Amino acid sequence: MASFSSNIRTVEEIFKDYSARRAGIVRALTDDVDEFYGLCDPEKENLCLYGYPNETWEVNLPAEEVPPELPEPALGINFARDGMNRRDWLLLIAVHSDCWLLSVSFYLGAQLNRNESLYSVPMVFTTYRKRLFSLVNDLPTVFEVVTERKPVRDKPNADSGNKSRGSTKRYSDGQAKSNLKLAEESYEEDEDEHSETLCGSCGGNYSADEFWIGCDICERWYHGKCVKITPARAENIKQYKCPSCMKRGRQ
């Protein structure tokens, strides 16, 4: 069921595959959650949640071949649907989905440089593995997105207002294709770059562990919690106006 792309040859291509599959799963557990919930009928056979390289998702039966072409997701996610609190059930699937995404990426990573000599493979693979994990680790996990602990999109940048004014890119997209380049930058450098960004409401410093949103009018950044905006709600905002700009607009 989990489609395999035999033309994957680099760490960047594996990361692109990871990002796309992750985007599909995030969509299933957030924007399409009601549809996903309905498909997970406990009366059906063992079902799995798949994310695909084209950023789509599917609830389907597991692969029949043993061993499968790619590692398989958690089996039988539908059986616990009605026996658990809905949110707890979704979080459990999110955690298992994170594990599956990593297993697929590292499986694909094992295919890199397979024509190298037996002596050189361990060292080569270790280097690829470290680089791949570094890229993957720069994105919030599916679990963090579903719990709204981290933004779906990239960390705020004080200069990004001029580049994305009037666009939903003003707030934090692990799903965006431009993320590949951003993810390659080190986490420490990113923290330094945004350390002076202050919340326009409470004056607090920027923190990578919190959701932020930028006003498309005054270009100031705010903690999502300070302006009562969640990542899910932000996804549907085409142009965000902070409370101050909204107040000025009424005068």
Number of C-alpha atoms within 10 A of each C-alpha: 22 20 11 14 12 8 7 16 14 16 19 16 18 22 21 21 24 24 29 23 24 29 24 22 26 27 19 23 24 15 14 14 14 11 11 19 17 11 15 23 17 17 8 12 16 17 22 23 30 26 30 21 19 12 18 17 23 18 18 16 16 20 16 8 8 6 9 12 12 17 19 19 25 18 16 18 22 24 17 15 18 12 10 11 10 13 12 11 17 23 18 14 22 23 16 18 25 17 15 21 25 17 16 20 24 19 14 23 23 14 14 18 15 12 8 11 9 8 8 10 16 11 10 14 18 13 11 18 17 11 16 23 15 16 25 23 12 18 24 20 24 26 21 18 23 22 15 17 17 23 30 27 24 25 26 26 17 16 9 14 22 11 10 13 18 17 14 20 21 29 27 22 20 26 22 14 12 11 18 19 10 17 19 15 13 12 16 8 10 16 14 9 13 17 13 12 18 18 19 19 15 11 12 13 14 22 16 18 13 15 26 29 30 29 22 22 16 12 20 18 25 27 24 19 12 12 15 9 16 17 23 15 10 20 15 11 13 14 17 22 20 21 12 13 14 12 10 8 9 6 5
